[in-house]
Amino acid sequence: MMQTHSPEGDNKRRRVGEDDAIMSGSKHIVTPGSRITDDKGFIRGHGTFMEGGELCASLAGAVERVNKLIFVRPLKSRYVGEVGDVVVGRITDVGQKKWKVDCHGRTDAILMLSSVNLPGGVLRRRGAEDELMMRQFFVEGDVITCEVQSLYHDGTVSLHTRSLKYGKMQNGSYFEVPCALVRRCKNHFHMLPCGVGVVLGNNGYIWVGVSLDPLHPGAQQEQSQTMVTLEERKKIARVRNCILALASQKLAIFDTSVIYCYEDSEQFDIPDLLNQEVVPVITVRAKQACATMAT
């Protein structure tokens, strides 16, 4: 005899499977309006809402559980800052005692005049003269590296550049990858064996340029008049395309994966590195490195 499946039975089995996934802590993908669970013992977190006694998802993403808290981590979103993050951004506005910085967040980040180093590292209160000289520090369009100092109540990020490793970046390439792919590491300033410097921002903005000063990687104001050679430009372009190739394969971006991809790309011309036939070839070792670190 042929067995028939009723819609009610299928829905019941699906709900049981979802509840089992929640109880075990395993992740599963949901879409807006999808039921997560009807258990009353959980706390409603970000990306969820209650409807008809059931906890439902308000956005598309992976359901995650931390003790009794259930929330949905979106598959793709803007950067949400955390204290201590290294970010790369571009100055968008010079205001009264502050700069606005594009950090790929929901709003522009804030860099206060009191949060930057004065010339010579002098420690004193900022006055009216310092405010008049703000454009001698940063102007609209400058690319800077900085660190997240704190978060305001509305989620706006507050930055600082008090360390000598932060500051204005010049003579390089500035581009964007999904921030979820940038692996959090102790160090986000890297000198690659090829002689190219890379700053991997937690916010998904990346800077690739001429070699960094190992002691003061952000102190590059003196390099503004330095001529970048053709060979250096080619290396910068190759590293940039390698990072974009890793991003196209949804692979974690950190110093090891970039080095492996760069070494495997040397047999190809720079413009060919983003071809669909070449990308899987140059990312094989990087994919293995990501899999090894994930286990």
PASEBA-1860 file (N, C-alpha, C; in nm, 3 decimals):
! residues 295
1> MMQTHSPE> 0.084/-0.120/0.000/0.000/0.000/0.000/0.087/0.125/0.000 ~ 0.047/0.227/-0.073/0.122/0.352/-0.078/0.094/0.433/0.047 ~ 0.199/0.488/0.103/0.185/0.571/0.221/0.165/0.716/0.181 ~ 0.068/0.781/0.242/0.041/0.922/0.213/0.090/1.007/0.329 ~ 0.137/1.126/0.298/0.188/1.219/0.399/0.094/1.338/0.408 ~ 0.044/1.363/0.526/-0.045/1.478/0.545/0.037/1.602/0.574 ~ -0.010/1.722/0.533/0.062/1.845/0.563/0.079/1.866/0.713 ~ -0.023/1.825/0.792/-0.013/1.843/0.937/0.101/1.759/0.994
9> GDNKRRRV> 0.116/1.638/0.943/0.225/1.553/0.992/0.362/1.607/0.954 ~ 0.373/1.659/0.830/0.501/1.716/0.788/0.538/1.837/0.872 ~ 0.438/1.924/0.900/0.464/2.043/0.981/0.506/2.004/1.123 ~ 0.441/1.899/1.177/0.475/1.857/1.312/0.618/1.804/1.319 ~ 0.656/1.722/1.218/0.793/1.671/1.216/0.895/1.782/1.201 ~ 0.862/1.885/1.116/0.953/1.996/1.099/0.970/2.075/1.228 ~ 0.859/2.095/1.300/0.867/2.169/1.426/0.949/2.092/1.530 ~ 0.930/1.960/1.534/1.008/1.880/1.628/1.157/1.890/1.595
17> GEDDAIMS> 1.191/1.887/1.466/1.330/1.899/1.425/1.389/2.033/1.461 ~ 1.311/2.142/1.445/1.359/2.275/1.480/1.381/2.287/1.631 ~ 1.287/2.232/1.709/1.302/2.238/1.854/1.424/2.158/1.900 ~ 1.448/2.044/1.836/1.566/1.965/1.871/1.694/2.042/1.840 ~ 1.696/2.115/1.726/1.814/2.194/1.691/1.838/2.306/1.793 ~ 1.729/2.369/1.841/1.743/2.475/1.941/1.797/2.418/2.071 ~ 1.743/2.305/2.115/1.785/2.247/2.242/1.931/2.202/2.238 ~ 1.975/2.153/2.122/2.113/2.106/2.110/2.212/2.220/2.089
25> GSKHIVTP> 2.161/2.340/2.057/2.250/2.454/2.035/2.306/2.462/1.894 ~ 2.265/2.371/1.805/2.313/2.375/1.667/2.245/2.486/1.590 ~ 2.314/2.536/1.487/2.262/2.648/1.408/2.175/2.597/1.294 ~ 2.070/2.672/1.261/1.995/2.646/1.139/1.946/2.779/1.082 ~ 1.927/2.782/0.952/1.894/2.905/0.880/1.744/2.930/0.884 ~ 1.706/3.055/0.907/1.566/3.094/0.907/1.547/3.215/0.817 ~ 1.424/3.238/0.776/1.387/3.354/0.697/1.289/3.440/0.777 ~ 1.266/3.565/0.739/1.173/3.649/0.815/1.034/3.586/0.827
33> GSRITDDK> 0.983/3.579/0.948/0.853/3.519/0.974/0.858/3.373/1.010 ~ 0.974/3.308/0.996/0.984/3.166/1.028/0.971/3.142/1.178 ~ 0.905/3.032/1.213/0.893/2.994/1.353/1.025/2.939/1.403 ~ 1.068/2.982/1.521/1.190/2.931/1.582/1.157/2.827/1.687 ~ 1.070/2.862/1.784/1.029/2.768/1.887/0.907/2.824/1.958 ~ 0.832/2.734/2.024/0.719/2.779/2.107/0.745/2.751/2.254 ~ 0.869/2.715/2.287/0.906/2.692/2.426/0.909/2.825/2.501 ~ 0.844/2.830/2.618/0.835/2.955/2.696/0.958/2.981/2.781
41> GFIRGHGT> 1.051/2.887/2.785/1.164/2.902/2.875/1.280/2.980/2.819 ~ 1.270/3.029/2.694/1.380/3.101/2.631/1.357/3.251/2.638 ~ 1.467/3.327/2.629/1.463/3.474/2.629/1.474/3.523/2.486 ~ 1.390/3.617/2.448/1.389/3.669/2.311/1.506/3.764/2.291 ~ 1.588/3.736/2.189/1.704/3.819/2.159/1.688/3.895/2.028 ~ 1.801/3.951/1.979/1.801/4.031/1.857/1.754/3.947/1.738 ~ 1.672/4.007/1.652/1.627/3.938/1.531/1.510/3.846/1.552 ~ 1.438/3.860/1.665/1.324/3.773/1.693/1.206/3.857/1.740
49> FMEGGELC> 1.085/3.798/1.733/0.965/3.862/1.786/0.866/3.752/1.823 ~ 0.769/3.786/1.908/0.667/3.692/1.953/0.539/3.711/1.873 ~ 0.479/3.601/1.831/0.352/3.607/1.759/0.276/3.477/1.786 ~ 0.156/3.491/1.843/0.074/3.375/1.871/0.138/3.276/1.967 ~ 0.216/3.328/2.062/0.282/3.241/2.158/0.405/3.171/2.106 ~ 0.449/3.205/1.983/0.567/3.143/1.924/0.676/3.248/1.901 ~ 0.799/3.204/1.914/0.913/3.291/1.886/0.948/3.279/1.739 ~ 0.945/3.392/1.666/0.967/3.393/1.521/1.086/3.482/1.487
57> ASLAGAVE> 1.139/3.460/1.367/1.253/3.537/1.319/1.206/3.662/1.246 ~ 1.276/3.774/1.268/1.242/3.899/1.199/1.339/3.929/1.086 ~ 1.441/3.847/1.067/1.535/3.866/0.958/1.593/3.731/0.917 ~ 1.661/3.728/0.803/1.722/3.605/0.752/1.859/3.586/0.814 ~ 1.883/3.466/0.867/2.013/3.440/0.928/2.015/3.307/0.998 ~ 2.117/3.289/1.080/2.137/3.164/1.154/2.091/3.182/1.297 ~ 2.010/3.088/1.346/1.963/3.092/1.484/2.074/3.045/1.576 ~ 2.105/3.125/1.678/2.208/3.090/1.775/2.150/3.099/1.916
65> RVNKLIFV> 2.203/3.017/2.004/2.155/3.013/2.142/2.272/3.027/2.238 ~ 2.257/3.117/2.335/2.355/3.134/2.443/2.278/3.117/2.573 ~ 2.293/3.001/2.637/2.214/2.966/2.755/2.065/2.973/2.720 ~ 1.992/3.066/2.782/1.848/3.078/2.754/1.817/3.185/2.650 ~ 1.919/3.253/2.601/1.897/3.361/2.504/1.902/3.305/2.363 ~ 1.801/3.336/2.284/1.796/3.295/2.143/1.796/3.421/2.057 ~ 1.884/3.427/1.959/1.890/3.541/1.868/1.924/3.491/1.728 ~ 1.904/3.577/1.630/1.932/3.545/1.491/2.049/3.630/1.444
73> RPLKSRYV> 2.156/3.564/1.402/2.272/3.637/1.348/2.252/3.652/1.198 ~ 2.238/3.774/1.146/2.209/3.793/1.002/2.322/3.740/0.915 ~ 2.284/3.687/0.798/2.383/3.634/0.705/2.468/3.746/0.645 ~ 2.410/3.865/0.633/2.483/3.978/0.578/2.433/4.104/0.646 ~ 2.524/4.184/0.699/2.483/4.303/0.771/2.595/4.406/0.769 ~ 2.563/4.524/0.816/2.664/4.628/0.832/2.751/4.595/0.952 ~ 2.865/4.663/0.960/2.958/4.637/1.068/2.903/4.687/1.202 ~ 2.911/4.601/1.303/2.873/4.637/1.440/3.000/4.638/1.523
81> GEVGDVVV> 3.039/4.754/1.571/3.167/4.769/1.638/3.174/4.702/1.774 ~ 3.293/4.657/1.810/3.323/4.606/1.942/3.449/4.675/1.994 ~ 3.452/4.702/2.122/3.566/4.772/2.181/3.694/4.692/2.156 ~ 3.796/4.762/2.106/3.924/4.697/2.076/3.941/4.658/1.932 ~ 3.836/4.668/1.850/3.848/4.634/1.708/3.942/4.729/1.636 ~ 4.022/4.675/1.545/4.103/4.757/1.456/4.021/4.781/1.329 ~ 4.000/4.906/1.293/3.919/4.939/1.176/3.997/5.029/1.081 ~ 3.962/5.018/0.955/4.013/5.107/0.851/3.894/5.187/0.800
89> GRITDVGQ> 3.908/5.318/0.791/3.796/5.401/0.749/3.841/5.521/0.669 ~ 3.742/5.593/0.617/3.769/5.714/0.538/3.698/5.832/0.602 ~ 3.770/5.943/0.616/3.713/6.065/0.673/3.606/6.120/0.578 ~ 3.486/6.142/0.632/3.376/6.196/0.550/3.342/6.341/0.585 ~ 3.379/6.386/0.706/3.342/6.522/0.744/3.433/6.568/0.858 ~ 3.468/6.696/0.854/3.545/6.759/0.962/3.451/6.855/1.033 ~ 3.420/6.825/1.160/3.327/6.907/1.235/3.393/6.978/1.351 ~ 3.312/7.017/1.448/3.361/7.089/1.564/3.421/6.989/1.664
97> KKWKVDCH> 3.552/6.990/1.676/3.627/6.902/1.766/3.608/6.754/1.737 ~ 3.568/6.719/1.615/3.552/6.578/1.582/3.554/6.558/1.432 ~ 3.588/6.436/1.392/3.580/6.392/1.253/3.475/6.282/1.244 ~ 3.407/6.276/1.130/3.318/6.164/1.102/3.391/6.068/1.008 ~ 3.382/5.939/1.038/3.458/5.837/0.966/3.362/5.730/0.914 ~ 3.373/5.699/0.786/3.296/5.589/0.727/3.364/5.458/0.764 ~ 3.299/5.378/0.850/3.354/5.250/0.895/3.264/5.134/0.855 ~ 3.179/5.154/0.754/3.091/5.047/0.705/2.984/5.011/0.809
105> GRTDAILM> 2.955/5.101/0.901/2.852/5.077/1.000/2.720/5.139/0.958 ~ 2.621/5.127/1.046/2.489/5.186/1.016/2.498/5.339/1.017 ~ 2.588/5.393/1.097/2.611/5.538/1.101/2.761/5.562/1.095 ~ 2.798/5.684/1.061/2.940/5.719/1.061/2.995/5.714/1.203 ~ 3.118/5.666/1.214/3.186/5.664/1.344/3.237/5.804/1.377 ~ 3.268/5.826/1.505/3.314/5.956/1.554/3.457/5.944/1.605 ~ 3.543/6.033/1.557/3.680/6.044/1.607/3.695/6.183/1.667 ~ 3.705/6.189/1.799/3.713/6.317/1.869/3.855/6.373/1.860
113> LSSVNLPG> 3.865/6.506/1.865/3.995/6.571/1.864/4.079/6.528/1.984 ~ 4.013/6.502/2.097/4.085/6.458/2.218/4.134/6.315/2.207 ~ 4.096/6.243/2.099/4.133/6.102/2.086/4.244/6.080/1.984 ~ 4.312/6.187/1.941/4.423/6.173/1.847/4.551/6.223/1.914 ~ 4.663/6.176/1.861/4.793/6.219/1.911/4.828/6.357/1.857 ~ 4.875/6.444/1.943/4.925/6.573/1.897/5.067/6.557/1.843 ~ 5.112/6.649/1.757/5.248/6.640/1.703/5.352/6.630/1.813 ~ 5.441/6.533/1.800/5.544/6.513/1.900/5.499/6.433/2.020
121> GVLRRRGA> 5.373/6.387/2.018/5.322/6.308/2.130/5.300/6.389/2.256 ~ 5.278/6.519/2.242/5.257/6.605/2.358/5.125/6.569/2.426 ~ 5.126/6.561/2.560/5.006/6.531/2.637/4.957/6.658/2.704 ~ 4.846/6.712/2.655/4.787/6.832/2.714/4.643/6.843/2.668 ~ 4.570/6.933/2.729/4.431/6.956/2.690/4.426/7.023/2.552 ~ 4.327/6.984/2.472/4.310/7.044/2.339/4.238/7.177/2.354 ~ 4.291/7.280/2.287/4.231/7.412/2.295/4.180/7.460/2.161 ~ 4.151/7.591/2.156/4.097/7.650/2.034/4.199/7.643/1.919
129> EDELMMRQ> 4.327/7.656/1.950/4.428/7.649/1.845/4.433/7.510/1.781 ~ 4.418/7.407/1.863/4.416/7.271/1.809/4.294/7.250/1.720 ~ 4.182/7.309/1.758/4.061/7.294/1.677/4.078/7.361/1.541 ~ 4.149/7.474/1.536/4.173/7.541/1.409/4.270/7.463/1.320 ~ 4.350/7.378/1.380/4.449/7.300/1.305/4.402/7.159/1.271 ~ 4.273/7.131/1.288/4.224/6.995/1.267/4.250/6.944/1.126 ~ 4.241/7.032/1.028/4.263/6.989/0.889/4.409/6.958/0.859 ~ 4.497/6.992/0.950/4.636/6.951/0.934/4.657/6.806/0.979
137> FFVEGDVI> 4.560/6.753/1.054/4.564/6.612/1.092/4.498/6.527/0.984 ~ 4.368/6.544/0.966/4.292/6.466/0.868/4.194/6.558/0.796 ~ 4.173/6.531/0.666/4.074/6.603/0.587/3.984/6.501/0.519 ~ 3.877/6.550/0.457/3.783/6.461/0.390/3.855/6.377/0.284 ~ 3.828/6.247/0.286/3.888/6.157/0.188/4.009/6.082/0.239 ~ 4.067/6.124/0.352/4.183/6.054/0.407/4.143/5.916/0.456 ~ 4.227/5.817/0.428/4.209/5.682/0.479/4.293/5.668/0.606 ~ 4.230/5.623/0.714/4.300/5.613/0.842/4.278/5.474/0.903
145> TCEVQSLY> 4.371/5.434/0.988/4.353/5.316/1.072/4.335/5.364/1.216 ~ 4.245/5.300/1.288/4.215/5.341/1.424/4.159/5.223/1.501 ~ 4.124/5.249/1.625/4.073/5.143/1.713/3.942/5.189/1.776 ~ 3.850/5.095/1.795/3.722/5.126/1.859/3.746/5.149/2.007 ~ 3.714/5.269/2.054/3.734/5.305/2.194/3.612/5.274/2.278 ~ 3.493/5.305/2.227/3.370/5.280/2.301/3.252/5.288/2.204 ~ 3.135/5.255/2.255/3.012/5.261/2.176/2.913/5.352/2.247 ~ 2.848/5.441/2.170/2.744/5.525/2.226/2.615/5.444/2.243
153> HDGTVSLH> 2.517/5.502/2.313/2.394/5.429/2.343/2.316/5.394/2.216 ~ 2.333/5.471/2.109/2.261/5.444/1.984/2.340/5.354/1.890 ~ 2.453/5.301/1.936/2.534/5.211/1.854/2.644/5.278/1.775 ~ 2.651/5.412/1.779/2.757/5.482/1.708/2.892/5.449/1.769 ~ 2.991/5.429/1.682/3.124/5.388/1.726/3.210/5.510/1.755 ~ 3.281/5.507/1.868/3.378/5.611/1.902/3.517/5.554/1.881 ~ 3.602/5.627/1.806/3.734/5.579/1.768/3.845/5.657/1.839 ~ 3.966/5.602/1.832/4.083/5.675/1.877/4.204/5.632/1.795
161> TRSLKYGK> 4.303/5.722/1.788/4.429/5.693/1.719/4.547/5.728/1.809 ~ 4.532/5.703/1.939/4.635/5.747/2.034/4.765/5.668/2.021 ~ 4.758/5.547/1.971/4.880/5.469/1.952/4.949/5.511/1.823 ~ 5.082/5.501/1.822/5.159/5.540/1.703/5.138/5.445/1.586 ~ 5.080/5.327/1.611/5.056/5.236/1.499/4.932/5.275/1.420 ~ 4.854/5.369/1.470/4.735/5.416/1.398/4.764/5.552/1.335 ~ 4.687/5.585/1.233/4.704/5.714/1.168/4.663/5.709/1.023 ~ 4.710/5.809/0.947/4.674/5.821/0.805/4.755/5.724/0.721
169> MQNGSYFE> 4.688/5.657/0.625/4.753/5.561/0.537/4.760/5.619/0.396 ~ 4.877/5.607/0.333/4.896/5.660/0.199/4.973/5.560/0.114 ~ 4.976/5.587/-0.015/5.051/5.504/-0.110/5.004/5.359/-0.108 ~ 4.873/5.340/-0.123/4.820/5.204/-0.120/4.683/5.196/-0.183 ~ 4.623/5.078/-0.172/4.490/5.049/-0.227/4.394/5.025/-0.112 ~ 4.274/5.082/-0.123/4.172/5.075/-0.018/4.047/5.015/-0.078 ~ 3.999/4.902/-0.022/3.882/4.835/-0.080/3.805/4.763/0.030 ~ 3.696/4.698/-0.009/3.602/4.642/0.088/3.578/4.494/0.062
177> VPCALVRR> 3.565/4.416/0.169/3.521/4.276/0.165/3.416/4.259/0.274 ~ 3.337/4.151/0.272/3.241/4.129/0.382/3.314/4.119/0.517 ~ 3.267/4.198/0.614/3.339/4.204/0.743/3.337/4.070/0.815 ~ 3.239/3.984/0.786/3.234/3.854/0.853/3.349/3.764/0.812 ~ 3.414/3.794/0.698/3.523/3.708/0.650/3.658/3.744/0.713 ~ 3.670/3.862/0.772/3.797/3.903/0.832/3.810/3.837/0.968 ~ 3.907/3.749/0.982/3.924/3.675/1.107/3.982/3.765/1.215 ~ 3.927/3.756/1.335/3.978/3.834/1.448/4.109/3.773/1.496
185> CKNHFHML> 4.214/3.853/1.497/4.347/3.807/1.538/4.406/3.907/1.639 ~ 4.517/3.868/1.699/4.585/3.960/1.790/4.644/4.077/1.715 ~ 4.686/4.053/1.591/4.749/4.158/1.512/4.680/4.168/1.377 ~ 4.641/4.287/1.339/4.578/4.309/1.208/4.667/4.389/1.113 ~ 4.789/4.421/1.158/4.889/4.485/1.072/4.990/4.378/1.032 ~ 5.004/4.354/0.903/5.090/4.245/0.857/5.186/4.295/0.750 ~ 5.309/4.246/0.758/5.408/4.265/0.653/5.425/4.132/0.581 ~ 5.381/4.124/0.456/5.389/3.999/0.382/5.532/3.975/0.334
193> PCGVGVVL> 5.567/3.849/0.308/5.703/3.820/0.260/5.739/3.890/0.130 ~ 5.639/3.927/0.051/5.665/3.995/-0.075/5.702/4.142/-0.055 ~ 5.694/4.191/0.069/5.730/4.330/0.096/5.614/4.427/0.093 ~ 5.492/4.376/0.092/5.372/4.461/0.089/5.308/4.460/0.227 ~ 5.264/4.577/0.272/5.196/4.589/0.400/5.046/4.578/0.384 ~ 4.981/4.509/0.479/4.836/4.488/0.474/4.777/4.521/0.610 ~ 4.666/4.596/0.610/4.589/4.621/0.732/4.450/4.563/0.710 ~ 4.417/4.461/0.788/4.289/4.392/0.774/4.194/4.448/0.880
201> GNNGYIWV> 4.106/4.538/0.840/4.013/4.598/0.936/3.901/4.502/0.973 ~ 3.865/4.500/1.101/3.752/4.417/1.145/3.621/4.458/1.080 ~ 3.617/4.581/1.028/3.495/4.631/0.967/3.483/4.594/0.819 ~ 3.578/4.518/0.765/3.570/4.475/0.626/3.642/4.566/0.529 ~ 3.691/4.681/0.574/3.772/4.767/0.489/3.919/4.727/0.504 ~ 3.987/4.718/0.391/4.125/4.668/0.390/4.213/4.768/0.317 ~ 4.333/4.786/0.369/4.432/4.872/0.305/4.554/4.787/0.272 ~ 4.598/4.798/0.147/4.718/4.729/0.099/4.809/4.834/0.039
209> GVSLDPLH> 4.935/4.839/0.082/5.023/4.942/0.030/5.169/4.910/0.050 ~ 5.250/5.012/0.036/5.394/4.996/0.049/5.427/4.948/0.189 ~ 5.547/4.899/0.207/5.587/4.835/0.332/5.562/4.925/0.451 ~ 5.514/4.863/0.561/5.484/4.937/0.682/5.607/4.946/0.771 ~ 5.616/5.055/0.847/5.718/5.066/0.951/5.682/4.967/1.061 ~ 5.767/4.869/1.092/5.731/4.769/1.192/5.702/4.825/1.330 ~ 5.757/4.942/1.362/5.733/5.002/1.493/5.615/5.097/1.491 ~ 5.602/5.176/1.383/5.495/5.275/1.373/5.425/5.260/1.238
217> PGAQQEQS> 5.344/5.154/1.218/5.285/5.130/1.086/5.190/5.238/1.040 ~ 5.132/5.314/1.131/5.037/5.417/1.090/5.099/5.553/1.068 ~ 5.225/5.570/1.105/5.289/5.700/1.093/5.348/5.717/0.954 ~ 5.260/5.743/0.854/5.304/5.748/0.715/5.292/5.886/0.654 ~ 5.274/5.987/0.738/5.259/6.121/0.682/5.381/6.162/0.602 ~ 5.500/6.112/0.644/5.622/6.153/0.576/5.635/6.086/0.439 ~ 5.552/5.985/0.409/5.565/5.914/0.283/5.481/5.975/0.171 ~ 5.416/6.089/0.199/5.324/6.143/0.100/5.394/6.179/-0.030
225> QTMVTLEE> 5.522/6.215/-0.024/5.594/6.254/-0.144/5.679/6.140/-0.200 ~ 5.669/6.020/-0.141/5.750/5.907/-0.185/5.691/5.848/-0.312 ~ 5.774/5.825/-0.412/5.729/5.766/-0.537/5.718/5.614/-0.522 ~ 5.603/5.558/-0.560/5.582/5.414/-0.557/5.626/5.357/-0.691 ~ 5.717/5.262/-0.687/5.772/5.206/-0.811/5.669/5.116/-0.880 ~ 5.693/5.088/-1.008/5.603/5.002/-1.085/5.598/4.862/-1.025 ~ 5.712/4.812/-0.979/5.715/4.678/-0.920/5.631/4.673/-0.792 ~ 5.638/4.779/-0.712/5.556/4.784/-0.591/5.408/4.791/-0.625
233> RKKIARVR> 5.374/4.867/-0.728/5.234/4.875/-0.770/5.182/4.739/-0.813 ~ 5.263/4.661/-0.884/5.221/4.529/-0.927/5.197/4.436/-0.808 ~ 5.286/4.444/-0.709/5.270/4.360/-0.590/5.143/4.398/-0.513 ~ 5.118/4.529/-0.502/4.997/4.576/-0.434/4.873/4.526/-0.505 ~ 4.873/4.536/-0.639/4.759/4.491/-0.717/4.739/4.340/-0.704 ~ 4.847/4.264/-0.700/4.836/4.118/-0.687/4.777/4.080/-0.551 ~ 4.826/4.145/-0.445/4.773/4.116/-0.311/4.626/4.153/-0.304 ~ 4.590/4.266/-0.361/4.449/4.308/-0.361/4.362/4.204/-0.430
241> NCILALAS> 4.401/4.159/-0.549/4.321/4.062/-0.621/4.316/3.928/-0.549 ~ 4.422/3.891/-0.479/4.421/3.767/-0.402/4.319/3.774/-0.289 ~ 4.313/3.888/-0.221/4.216/3.903/-0.112/4.074/3.901/-0.166 ~ 4.051/3.965/-0.281/3.918/3.962/-0.342/3.882/3.821/-0.388 ~ 3.982/3.744/-0.433/3.956/3.605/-0.472/3.916/3.522/-0.350 ~ 3.981/3.543/-0.236/3.943/3.474/-0.114/3.800/3.511/-0.074 ~ 3.766/3.638/-0.085/3.631/3.683/-0.049/3.526/3.621/-0.141 ~ 3.559/3.608/-0.270/3.462/3.549/-0.364/3.435/3.402/-0.333
249> QKLAIFDT> 3.532/3.335/-0.269/3.514/3.195/-0.229/3.463/3.181/-0.086 ~ 3.429/3.294/-0.022/3.378/3.296/0.116/3.477/3.232/0.214 ~ 3.606/3.257/0.192/3.710/3.204/0.279/3.755/3.309/0.380 ~ 3.796/3.264/0.497/3.844/3.356/0.600/3.968/3.430/0.552 ~ 3.973/3.560/0.581/4.084/3.643/0.537/4.172/3.674/0.658 ~ 4.293/3.621/0.659/4.394/3.649/0.760/4.530/3.632/0.694 ~ 4.636/3.658/0.768/4.768/3.666/0.704/4.808/3.537/0.634 ~ 4.782/3.420/0.694/4.822/3.293/0.634/4.750/3.266/0.503
257> SVIYCYED> 4.619/3.288/0.501/4.543/3.262/0.378/4.586/3.356/0.266 ~ 4.618/3.482/0.300/4.662/3.577/0.198/4.798/3.536/0.142 ~ 4.890/3.491/0.229/5.023/3.450/0.183/5.013/3.328/0.092 ~ 4.934/3.228/0.131/4.918/3.109/0.047/4.860/3.145/-0.089 ~ 4.759/3.231/-0.088/4.695/3.270/-0.214/4.792/3.348/-0.302 ~ 4.873/3.435/-0.242/4.970/3.513/-0.319/5.074/3.421/-0.383 ~ 5.125/3.325/-0.307/5.226/3.234/-0.361/5.171/3.150/-0.476 ~ 5.047/3.104/-0.464/4.988/3.022/-0.569/4.946/3.103/-0.691
265> SEQFDIPD> 4.940/3.237/-0.676/4.895/3.322/-0.787/5.009/3.368/-0.877 ~ 5.134/3.343/-0.837/5.247/3.398/-0.911/5.261/3.340/-1.052 ~ 5.195/3.228/-1.079/5.202/3.168/-1.213/5.102/3.233/-1.308 ~ 5.017/3.321/-1.257/4.915/3.385/-1.340/4.941/3.535/-1.349 ~ 4.890/3.596/-1.455/4.897/3.742/-1.468/4.799/3.807/-1.371 ~ 4.829/3.929/-1.328/4.747/3.997/-1.229/4.602/4.015/-1.274 ~ 4.575/4.057/-1.398/4.434/4.074/-1.438/4.355/3.944/-1.440 ~ 4.423/3.829/-1.449/4.353/3.701/-1.460/4.317/3.641/-1.325
273> LLNQEVVP> 4.359/3.703/-1.216/4.341/3.642/-1.084/4.195/3.635/-1.041 ~ 4.109/3.719/-1.099/3.969/3.720/-1.061/3.880/3.644/-1.160 ~ 3.943/3.575/-1.258/3.865/3.492/-1.350/3.809/3.371/-1.276 ~ 3.691/3.328/-1.316/3.624/3.218/-1.248/3.702/3.088/-1.258 ~ 3.782/3.072/-1.364/3.860/2.950/-1.379/3.987/2.952/-1.293 ~ 4.037/3.071/-1.262/4.163/3.084/-1.190/4.141/3.087/-1.039 ~ 4.033/3.148/-0.994/4.010/3.167/-0.850/4.015/3.035/-0.772 ~ 3.948/2.928/-0.816/3.957/2.802/-0.738/4.098/2.745/-0.732
281> VITVRAKQ> 4.181/2.773/-0.833/4.317/2.718/-0.836/4.405/2.786/-0.731 ~ 4.395/2.918/-0.721/4.485/2.992/-0.633/4.438/2.992/-0.487 ~ 4.319/2.940/-0.461/4.267/2.940/-0.323/4.264/2.800/-0.262 ~ 4.326/2.702/-0.326/4.323/2.564/-0.274/4.392/2.556/-0.138 ~ 4.515/2.602/-0.129/4.590/2.594/-0.003/4.527/2.681/0.104 ~ 4.474/2.796/0.064/4.407/2.884/0.162/4.284/2.815/0.219 ~ 4.211/2.743/0.136/4.092/2.671/0.184/4.134/2.562/0.282 ~ 4.244/2.493/0.254/4.293/2.391/0.346/4.336/2.453/0.479
289> ACATMAT> 4.399/2.568/0.473/4.441/2.635/0.597/4.321/2.677/0.680 ~ 4.216/2.726/0.615/4.093/2.763/0.688/4.029/2.641/0.751 ~ 4.027/2.530/0.678/3.967/2.407/0.732/4.047/2.354/0.849 ~ 4.180/2.365/0.842/4.265/2.317/0.952/4.244/2.399/1.078 ~ 4.232/2.531/1.065/4.215/2.618/1.181/4.075/2.605/1.241 ~ 3.978/2.561/1.157/3.841/2.547/1.205/3.822/2.422/1.289 ~ 3.910/2.323/1.271/3.898/2.197/1.346/3.967/2.205/1.481
END
